[in-house]
Amino acid sequence: MSLKDRVSRVVVRVPATTANLGPGFDVHGLALNVMYDVVEAEKIEAGLTIEVEGRYAKEIPTSPKMNTAGKVVFELQRMFRGR
């Protein structure tokens, strides 16, 4: 049995960052009140569902085509299909 057949859920903890400020990175002061973000991915029967939790959850798109997480999943699916 391959790893992809055995794994049904993945949890990733990534450091919080201010790197996405772009050109303002050197100009703007910014303090983060979180140390990391947690992203969970779970295999489902069909399709892709994005659920967002937290203070600003209503402001983040849950459509996979409009959310950066969805774009990453689509690219991973494309890559794995090619194998």
C-alpha positions as CSV (number, residue, x, y, z in Angstrom):
1,M,0.0,0.0,0.0
2,S,1.5,3.4,-1.0
3,L,1.8,6.4,1.3
4,K,-0.9,8.3,-0.5
5,D,-3.3,5.4,0.2
6,R,-2.5,5.2,3.9
7,V,-2.6,9.0,4.7
8,S,-6.0,10.5,5.0
9,R,-5.2,13.7,7.0
10,V,-2.3,16.0,7.3
11,V,-1.7,18.9,9.7
12,V,1.0,21.5,9.0
13,R,2.1,24.2,11.3
14,V,4.0,27.1,9.6
15,P,5.6,30.1,11.1
16,A,3.7,33.4,10.8
17,T,5.4,35.9,8.5
18,T,5.3,39.5,7.3
19,A,7.0,38.6,4.0
20,N,3.8,39.3,1.9
21,L,4.0,43.0,2.5
22,G,5.9,43.4,-0.8
23,P,7.5,46.8,-1.4
24,G,6.3,48.1,2.0
25,F,8.3,45.4,3.9
26,D,11.2,47.8,4.6
27,V,8.9,50.8,5.4
28,H,6.0,49.5,7.5
29,G,6.4,48.3,11.1
30,L,4.3,45.3,11.9
31,A,3.9,43.1,15.0
32,L,2.3,39.6,14.8
33,N,0.2,38.3,17.6
34,V,0.5,34.7,16.5
35,M,3.5,32.5,16.2
36,Y,2.2,30.2,13.5
37,D,-0.7,29.3,11.3
38,V,-2.2,25.8,11.3
39,V,-3.4,24.3,8.0
40,E,-5.2,20.9,8.0
41,A,-5.9,18.9,4.9
42,E,-8.2,15.8,4.9
43,K,-8.9,13.4,2.0
44,I,-12.6,13.4,1.0
45,E,-14.4,11.3,-1.5
46,A,-14.7,13.9,-4.3
47,G,-14.0,17.5,-4.9
48,L,-12.3,20.1,-2.8
49,T,-13.8,21.9,0.2
50,I,-12.1,24.8,2.0
51,E,-13.2,25.7,5.5
52,V,-11.8,28.8,7.2
53,E,-11.8,29.5,11.0
54,G,-10.8,32.4,13.0
55,R,-11.4,36.1,13.5
56,Y,-11.4,37.1,9.9
57,A,-12.9,33.9,8.5
58,K,-15.8,35.7,6.7
59,E,-13.3,37.8,4.7
60,I,-11.4,34.9,3.3
61,P,-12.9,33.2,0.1
62,T,-13.7,29.5,0.5
63,S,-14.1,28.9,-3.3
64,P,-11.1,26.8,-4.2
65,K,-10.5,28.9,-7.3
66,M,-10.4,32.1,-5.3
67,N,-8.3,30.9,-2.4
68,T,-4.5,30.5,-2.5
69,A,-4.8,27.2,-0.6
70,G,-7.1,25.9,-3.3
71,K,-4.7,26.9,-6.0
72,V,-1.9,24.9,-4.3
73,V,-4.1,21.8,-4.0
74,F,-5.0,22.0,-7.7
75,E,-1.3,22.2,-8.6
76,L,-0.5,19.2,-6.4
77,Q,-3.3,17.2,-8.0
78,R,-1.9,18.1,-11.4
79,M,1.6,17.1,-10.4
80,F,0.5,13.7,-8.9
81,R,-1.6,12.8,-11.9
82,G,1.4,13.1,-14.1
83,R,3.2,10.3,-12.2
